[in-house]
Amino acid sequence: MTIAVDFDGTIVTHKYPNIGEEIPFAVDTLKMLRQDGHKLILWSVREGELLDAALQWCRDRGLEFYAVNRDYPEETTGNNPHFSRKLKVDMFIDDRNLGGLPDWGTIYQMISQHQTWQDVIDESIFQTSITHTAPPKKKHWWQF
């Protein structure tokens, strides 16, 4: 899959224009997704020096992207007259998702097991119903 990943609030905590702290397991999970053969595109509002700083932050941690704010590395308005910042990817990972950003373990599980958010919710409900059975009703003093 080709996956677009936001930076601020997704890989690091929101401190824009500064770079926040890494969100636990974000970099490791993204590196695992690359190892699994997925193409990662950094998709950020950052530009210029702010974007360069974010890219260097990722490189310092061993995280490289297939492309940045474009569908493929060499894409320009010159070789693609329909160039748009709207990416044509299989999935977006962004803290602005409806419902927020799942933890990175859940994100990896969903991608590696081809699950939807509904699959994760259904699985959670099923596991909860198995492990949390209702306690027996208390008998009243007149019952044997």
Salt bridges, closest charged atoms under 4 A:
ASP8 OD2 - ARG46 NE 2.72
GLU47 OE2 - ARG85 NH1 3.40
GLU64 OE1 - ARG59 NE 3.62
ASP71 OD2 - LYS88 NZ 2.70
ASP95 OD2 - HIS14 NE2 3.33
ASP95 OD2 - ARG96 NE 3.63
